[in-house]
Amino acid sequence: MAHPALIAGRTAVITGGASGIGLATASRLAAAGMNVCVADRDGNALDTAARTLTTLSASGADAVLTIETDVSQLASVEALRDAALGRFGEVALLMNNAGTGGGGGPWENLDGWQRVLGVNLWGVIHGLQVFTQGMIEQGTPCAIINTGSKQGITNPPGDAAYNVSKAGIKSLTESLAHQLRGVEGCQVSAHLLVPGFTYTGMMKRFLKEKPAAAWLPEQVADHLLERLGCGDFYVLCPDNEVTADIDRRRIEWGTGDMTENRPALSRWHSDYEAAFEAFMAADRD
Ligand SMILES: NC(=O)c1ccc[n+]([C@@H]2O[C@H](COP(=O)([O-])OP(=O)(O)OC[C@H]3O[C@@H](n4cnc5c(N)ncnc54)[C@H](O)[C@@H]3O)[C@@H](O)[C@H]2O)c1
């Protein structure tokens, strides 16, 4: 069964929707008869996305709106909302999905930190500040999806700024779900999308060909729509290498750092290499 917000004739707003996971989701929804409002800061990619989505939609260009948007700027997200409501009159699905990487380590690259937190975390905060109240007041089934990352849960070394931004999205989306539950008559559900390794625009800059381990963005979109239909809050995606069981164990190990009083990020600490491997391999049945 599909999520009740995702029906033909209703409207989806997707940030970072001109590429990758956002575009794959917009494509599925356009093909299913929804209006799609795609926001991205890349104007050329938006033009290409508009042509793709128009072809997929039975209503053609009437059901497709693309808006050049910088989600790190509140005024730009307000303009997005005004354009979406002006054209379609309502918003059933908000997907705060725009994202970027290349932040930096804890005491490095201040510009990178500001850029990554500006897009990834402030972009989601802006989306919620601008759209949520109106979606509640519509009084119709609605959904808000924020795109997080496994890096915001297990915190692997490499790009602390990115991890912080995605950990912030997890925390924010959990708070959103809780607060929406407490609003009387509210029909808006919240969901945290956690993609696995996915071959998208972000990856294509570094990897010319899709690695065998990676999913395609269409697989993430299909998994997302299926799990939304089941009412899941955490939409954790596997990929061709990392199974749901591997994810579960990695998350449990990470949480165990605190509850077992191990050093931070012990998964990557040489003293804990053997213990982590044994934990991952242990027979649980
Ligand atoms: N690809 C993966 O393996 C993976 C894994 C986990 C999480 N994610 C997350 O998935 C989301 C989608 O990324 P993707 O992998 O599809 O990459 P992508 O690069 O294909 O798509 C991201 C889109 O966001 C847009 N964008 C960047 N900054 C923006 C801004 N300030 N305002 C508006 N749009 C902006 C880009 O132009 C791009 O079109 C991101 O939040 C990313 O962090 C991706």
The ligand as an SDF file (V2000), in Angstrom:
LIG
                    3D

 44 48  0  0  0  0  0  0  0  0999 V2000
   24.8980    8.9460   -2.9090 N   0  0  0  0  0  0  0  0  0  0  0  0
   25.0730    8.3760   -1.7150 C   0  0  0  0  0  0  0  0  0  0  0  0
   25.7650    7.3370   -1.5800 O   0  0  0  0  0  0  0  0  0  0  0  0
   24.4040    8.9810   -0.5070 C   0  0  0  0  0  0  0  0  0  0  0  0
   24.5090    8.2790    0.7060 C   0  0  0  0  0  0  0  0  0  0  0  0
   23.8960    8.8150    1.8320 C   0  0  0  0  0  0  0  0  0  0  0  0
   23.2170   10.0170    1.7520 C   0  0  0  0  0  0  0  0  0  0  0  0
   23.1510   10.6800    0.5550 N   0  0  0  0  0  0  0  0  0  0  0  0
   22.3890   11.9460    0.5370 C   0  0  0  0  0  0  0  0  0  0  0  0
   21.4320   11.8860   -0.4990 O   0  0  0  0  0  0  0  0  0  0  0  0
   21.0480   13.2210   -0.8610 C   0  0  0  0  0  0  0  0  0  0  0  0
   20.9920   13.3350   -2.3660 C   0  0  0  0  0  0  0  0  0  0  0  0
   22.3100   13.2440   -2.8740 O   0  0  0  0  0  0  0  0  0  0  0  0
   22.6850   12.3740   -4.1560 P   0  0  0  0  0  0  0  0  0  0  0  0
   23.5610   11.2770   -3.7060 O   0  0  0  0  0  0  0  0  0  0  0  0
   21.4770   12.0870   -4.9470 O   0  0  0  0  0  0  0  0  0  0  0  0
   23.6780   13.3920   -4.9040 O   0  0  0  0  0  0  0  0  0  0  0  0
   23.4980   14.3310   -6.1760 P   0  0  0  0  0  0  0  0  0  0  0  0
   24.7370   15.1680   -6.1960 O   0  0  0  0  0  0  0  0  0  0  0  0
   23.1780   13.5260   -7.3700 O   0  0  0  0  0  0  0  0  0  0  0  0
   22.2340   15.2350   -5.7960 O   0  0  0  0  0  0  0  0  0  0  0  0
   22.3070   16.2800   -4.8770 C   0  0  0  0  0  0  0  0  0  0  0  0
   21.6220   17.4930   -5.4880 C   0  0  0  0  0  0  0  0  0  0  0  0
   21.5970   18.5390   -4.5020 O   0  0  0  0  0  0  0  0  0  0  0  0
   21.8010   19.7630   -5.1840 C   0  0  0  0  0  0  0  0  0  0  0  0
   22.2270   20.8050   -4.2600 N   0  0  0  0  0  0  0  0  0  0  0  0
   23.4380   20.9300   -3.6630 C   0  0  0  0  0  0  0  0  0  0  0  0
   23.4610   22.0500   -2.9250 N   0  0  0  0  0  0  0  0  0  0  0  0
   22.2490   22.6420   -3.0510 C   0  0  0  0  0  0  0  0  0  0  0  0
   21.6730   23.8290   -2.5320 C   0  0  0  0  0  0  0  0  0  0  0  0
   22.3770   24.6740   -1.7450 N   0  0  0  0  0  0  0  0  0  0  0  0
   20.3830   24.1240   -2.8390 N   0  0  0  0  0  0  0  0  0  0  0  0
   19.6750   23.2840   -3.6500 C   0  0  0  0  0  0  0  0  0  0  0  0
   20.1730   22.1740   -4.2010 N   0  0  0  0  0  0  0  0  0  0  0  0
   21.4630   21.8510   -3.8970 C   0  0  0  0  0  0  0  0  0  0  0  0
   22.8450   19.4360   -6.2300 C   0  0  0  0  0  0  0  0  0  0  0  0
   22.8910   20.4210   -7.2730 O   0  0  0  0  0  0  0  0  0  0  0  0
   22.3740   18.0620   -6.6970 C   0  0  0  0  0  0  0  0  0  0  0  0
   21.5070   18.1690   -7.8150 O   0  0  0  0  0  0  0  0  0  0  0  0
   22.0690   14.1350   -0.1910 C   0  0  0  0  0  0  0  0  0  0  0  0
   21.4900   14.7200    0.9650 O   0  0  0  0  0  0  0  0  0  0  0  0
   23.1900   13.1860    0.2150 C   0  0  0  0  0  0  0  0  0  0  0  0
   23.9090   13.6800    1.3310 O   0  0  0  0  0  0  0  0  0  0  0  0
   23.7230   10.1900   -0.5650 C   0  0  0  0  0  0  0  0  0  0  0  0
  1  2  1  0
  2  3  2  0
  2  4  1  0
  4  5  1  0
  4 44  2  0
  5  6  2  0
  6  7  1  0
  7  8  2  0
  8  9  1  0
  8 44  1  0
  9 10  1  0
  9 42  1  0
 10 11  1  0
 11 12  1  0
 11 40  1  0
 12 13  1  0
 13 14  1  0
 14 15  2  0
 14 16  1  0
 14 17  1  0
 17 18  1  0
 18 19  2  0
 18 20  1  0
 18 21  1  0
 21 22  1  0
 22 23  1  0
 23 24  1  0
 23 38  1  0
 24 25  1  0
 25 26  1  0
 25 36  1  0
 26 27  1  0
 26 35  1  0
 27 28  2  0
 28 29  1  0
 29 30  1  0
 29 35  2  0
 30 31  1  0
 30 32  2  0
 32 33  1  0
 33 34  2  0
 34 35  1  0
 36 37  1  0
 36 38  1  0
 38 39  1  0
 40 41  1  0
 40 42  1  0
 42 43  1  0
M  CHG  2   8   1  16  -1
M  END
$$$$
